[in-house]
Amino acid sequence: MDDAFGHPLKPLFDAYAIDINYLLASYVIPYVGLTGYVGANPKIQSSTAKRLVAGLLGVESGQYAVLRALLYELGREKVEPYRITVAEFTNRISKLRNKLGRHVIKDEGLNVKPKVGAERR
């Protein structure tokens, strides 16, 4: 989480401290899996393995959608003790993902300005 904010969070972010922290930490993990599946799929030769990866991609996508929905409901809640909203956490995580993905906007936080959202691309 520190990298998403550009400085160490104080106190250290503890994914198990409260439910919101756990959801935020969980928000990071599926994306890593999804990105890996998408990147690996073109390199896989076996049709059986490709079907397996496609199935995993579907499951991960569904889980990610549920997680985003839960976080969206909590978007205006402040994450204690940081006094930063859930929406801001997700936006910062998304910005870091895009930075790590060579600055291509592929990920959006919970609150997206209409001019940069999928609807305007």
C-alpha atoms as one frame of an Amber mdcrd trajectory, in Angstrom:
protein
   0.000   0.000   0.000   2.905   2.325   0.646   3.834   2.353  -3.044   0.278
   3.295  -3.991   0.513   6.409  -1.820   4.149   7.246  -2.533   5.081   7.188
   1.155   4.891   4.791   4.086   1.474   4.666   5.697   1.600   5.188   9.436
   0.806   2.922  11.094   1.797   0.157   8.707  -1.185  -1.059   6.665  -2.480
  -4.278   8.244  -4.752  -6.255   5.928  -6.246  -8.110   8.896  -6.875  -5.165
  11.223 -10.429  -4.411  10.050 -12.808  -5.692   7.389 -12.257  -2.734   5.054
  -8.496  -3.309   5.109  -9.029  -6.944   4.184 -11.239  -5.962   1.238  -8.682
  -3.400   0.067  -5.852  -5.929   0.280  -8.015  -8.425  -1.573  -8.592  -5.802
  -4.277  -4.898  -5.995  -5.181  -4.572  -9.778  -5.465  -7.127 -10.757  -8.168
  -5.729  -8.162 -10.540  -2.313  -9.804 -10.389  -3.892 -13.132 -11.321  -6.010
 -11.656 -14.096  -3.029  -9.883 -15.618  -0.967 -13.057 -15.457  -3.667 -15.153
 -17.146  -4.170 -12.629 -19.939  -0.417 -12.302 -20.510   0.211 -16.054 -20.486
  -2.698 -17.143 -22.671  -1.157 -16.244 -26.065   1.996 -18.176 -25.140   0.155
 -21.368 -24.226   0.171 -23.976 -27.005  -2.132 -26.648 -25.598  -5.847 -26.149
 -26.264  -6.615 -27.914 -22.976  -4.405 -25.487 -21.064  -5.972 -22.532 -22.913
  -9.446 -23.712 -21.853  -8.225 -24.053 -18.267  -6.803 -20.519 -18.286 -10.032
 -19.188 -19.836 -12.021 -20.847 -17.042  -9.745 -19.419 -14.375 -10.010 -16.000
 -16.002 -13.802 -16.213 -15.786 -13.751 -17.180 -12.110 -11.232 -14.469 -11.196
 -13.217 -11.868 -13.137 -16.387 -12.783 -11.285 -14.686 -12.602  -7.914 -13.158
  -9.255  -8.841 -16.575  -7.899  -9.840 -18.071  -8.880  -6.475 -15.135  -7.336
  -4.630 -15.455  -4.062  -6.582 -19.186  -3.978  -5.816 -18.518  -4.381  -2.085
 -15.863  -1.675  -2.155 -18.121   0.623  -4.164 -20.766   0.388  -1.430 -18.101
   1.414   1.083 -16.511   4.043  -1.184 -17.159   7.046   1.059 -16.164   5.271
   4.275 -12.931   6.448   5.854 -10.265   3.823   6.424  -9.023   4.214   9.974
  -6.601   5.402  11.178  -5.603   6.967   7.834  -8.768   9.039   7.359  -8.630
   8.237   3.618 -11.740   7.015   1.839 -12.059   3.540   0.386 -12.544   5.157
  -3.032  -9.250   7.046  -2.714  -7.450   3.842  -1.734  -8.784   2.084  -4.842
  -7.915   5.053  -7.050  -4.342   5.065  -5.726  -4.022   1.301  -6.222  -5.304
   1.665  -9.789  -2.834   4.466 -10.544   0.003   2.268  -9.288  -1.195  -0.633
 -11.450  -1.237   1.626 -14.496   2.229   2.931 -13.673   3.572  -0.594 -13.333
   1.799  -1.471 -16.597   3.876   1.085 -18.503   1.476   3.993 -17.967  -1.289
   2.574 -20.123  -4.662   3.199 -18.490  -6.077  -0.267 -18.094  -7.344  -0.054
 -14.563  -9.783   2.348 -12.978 -10.561   2.956  -9.336 -14.106   3.102  -8.027
 -14.796   6.708  -8.988 -13.905   7.536 -12.566 -14.232  10.900 -14.256 -16.510
  10.503 -17.303 -13.904  11.932 -19.685 -11.388   9.178 -18.826 -13.780   6.290
 -18.228 -14.450   3.423 -20.603 -17.507   5.227 -21.952 -15.360   7.986 -23.503
 -12.673   5.783 -25.086
